Amino acid sequence: MATVLSVSGSPSATSRTARLLRHLDARLTAQGHQVIPLDVRTVPAEALLGADFQHPAIREAAALFDGADGVVIGTPVYKAAYSGLLKSLLDLLPQYGLAGKTVLPLATGGTTAHVLAIDYALRPVLSSMGAAHIVPGWFTLDKDIAVGDDGTLTVAPGPAEALAQVVDQFSAALGSRTALLAAAG
């Protein structure tokens, strides 16, 4: 069906955000999409902080965005906004690096006080980058994401159902867009 770039903007190697994204990646894969994970924390800090547009890792990340039909952007919320790590990468992408893309914004955080971070902090940036369609996103409380000793992820029933719905809406939007592009030739 479609190629999806699944981007984790968390700086932590044990991130609930990244684990949640990989969990949702499995749902998208089961729906027939090719999912490519990108953990921004693996991009060299000197490239991100030095704004090195020509660094091979930045060029590779830009190519991943360019080749995707859809992008899932996941971030922990810090200080009522998306992570600085994610911002560092988005700042290095082309001005219209999301042109023609369907985008699903997701966020995690410790309190419902940050629930509007998707709409007031992240969505405007995604829109300014030319995203063709930003589907409704979802905020998940950290307390609703549990990681077992064996690494398995469990999401509380209510949030799990909501996440399934937003991922399915994203998948449907991708399918519609892919069909339109195929018909246009």
C-alpha positions in Angstrom: 0.0 0.0 0.0 2.0 3.0 1.3 5.4 3.7 2.7 5.2 5.1 6.2 8.1 6.8 8.0 7.6 6.4 11.8 9.7 9.1 13.6 10.4 9.1 17.3 11.5 12.4 18.6 12.5 11.1 22.1 16.0 11.5 23.3 15.7 8.4 25.6 16.9 4.9 24.6 14.2 3.5 26.9 11.5 5.8 25.7 7.8 5.0 26.1 7.2 7.2 23.0 9.5 5.1 20.8 8.1 1.8 22.2 4.6 3.1 21.5 5.5 4.0 17.9 7.0 0.6 17.3 3.8 -1.0 18.7 1.7 1.1 16.3 4.1 0.3 13.4 3.1 -3.3 13.8 -0.6 -2.4 13.3 0.3 -0.4 10.1 2.4 -3.3 8.8 -0.4 -5.7 9.4 -2.6 -3.3 7.3 -0.2 -3.8 4.4 2.0 -0.7 4.7 5.8 -0.7 4.6 7.0 1.0 7.8 10.4 2.5 8.2 11.3 3.5 11.8 13.5 6.5 12.5 14.7 7.3 16.0 16.0 10.8 15.8 18.3 10.1 18.9 20.4 7.9 16.5 21.2 10.9 14.3 24.6 12.3 15.3 24.3 15.2 17.7 27.0 17.2 15.9 25.0 17.1 12.7 21.8 18.2 14.4 23.2 20.8 16.7 25.7 22.1 14.1 22.9 22.4 11.5 25.0 20.4 9.1 22.7 20.1 6.2 25.3 18.2 4.2 26.0 15.5 6.9 25.2 12.1 5.5 22.8 11.3 8.3 20.8 14.5 7.7 20.7 13.8 4.0 19.6 10.2 4.7 16.9 11.4 7.0 15.7 13.9 4.4 15.6 11.1 1.8 13.5 9.0 4.1 11.0 11.8 4.5 11.0 12.4 0.8 10.3 8.8 0.0 7.5 8.3 2.4 3.8 8.6 1.5 2.9 9.1 5.1 4.7 10.1 8.3 3.9 9.3 11.9 5.6 11.8 14.2 5.8 10.8 17.9 7.2 12.9 20.6 7.3 13.2 24.4 6.0 16.5 25.6 8.4 18.7 27.5 7.5 22.2 28.7 4.2 22.1 26.8 5.9 21.4 23.4 7.4 18.7 21.3 11.0 17.7 22.0 14.0 19.8 21.1 15.5 16.8 19.5 12.6 16.5 17.1 12.7 20.3 16.4 16.4 20.0 15.6 15.7 17.5 12.8 12.6 19.2 11.5 14.6 22.5 11.2 17.1 20.7 9.0 14.6 19.3 6.5 13.6 21.2 3.4 11.0 24.0 4.0 8.3 21.8 2.3 9.7 18.5 3.5 6.2 17.2 4.2 4.6 18.4 0.9 2.1 15.8 -0.3 2.4 13.7 2.9 -0.3 12.4 5.2 0.9 13.0 8.8 -0.2 11.5 12.1 1.0 13.4 15.1 1.3 11.5 18.4 2.5 12.7 21.8 3.2 11.2 25.2 3.4 13.0 28.5 3.1 12.9 32.3 0.0 15.1 32.7 -3.1 16.0 30.8 -2.0 19.6 31.1 0.1 18.9 27.9 -2.7 17.4 25.8 -2.9 20.5 23.6 0.8 20.3 22.6 -0.1 18.5 19.5 -2.5 21.2 18.2 -0.7 24.3 19.5 3.0 23.3 19.1 3.4 20.4 16.7 0.5 20.8 14.1 1.5 24.3 13.0 5.1 23.2 12.3 3.8 20.2 10.3 1.4 22.4 8.4 4.2 25.0 7.6 6.2 22.1 6.2 3.5 21.5 3.6 1.8 18.4 4.9 -1.1 17.6 2.6 -3.3 16.1 5.3 -2.6 16.1 9.1 -5.0 13.5 10.5 -6.3 13.9 14.1 -3.5 13.0 16.5 -3.5 11.5 19.9 -1.9 12.2 23.3 -1.2 9.3 25.6 -0.4 9.6 29.3 2.8 8.0 30.4 0.9 6.1 33.1 -1.2 4.4 30.4 1.9 2.9 28.8 3.4 -0.1 30.6 6.6 -2.0 29.6 6.9 -5.5 30.9 10.1 -7.1 32.1 10.3 -8.9 28.8 10.0 -5.6 26.9 6.3 -6.1 25.8 4.3 -3.0 25.7 0.8 -2.7 27.1 -1.5 0.3 26.7 -4.4 0.8 29.0 -7.7 -0.2 27.3 -9.3 3.2 26.7 -6.1 4.8 25.2 -5.4 1.6 23.3 -8.8 1.8 21.6 -8.3 5.5 20.8 -4.8 4.8 19.4 -6.2 2.0 17.2 -8.8 4.4 15.8 -6.4 7.2 15.0 -4.0 4.7 13.4 -6.8 3.2 11.3 -7.9 6.7 10.2 -4.3 7.5 9.2 -4.2 4.2 7.3 -7.4 4.9 5.5 -6.2 8.4 4.6 -3.0 6.9 3.2 -5.0 4.4 1.2 -7.3 7.1 -0.3 -4.3 9.3 -1.2 -2.4 6.4 -2.7 -5.4 5.5 -4.8 -5.8 9.1 -6.0 -2.2 9.3 -6.9 -2.3 6.0 -8.8 -5.5 7.2 -10.7 -3.7 10.4 -11.6 -0.9 8.4 -13.1 
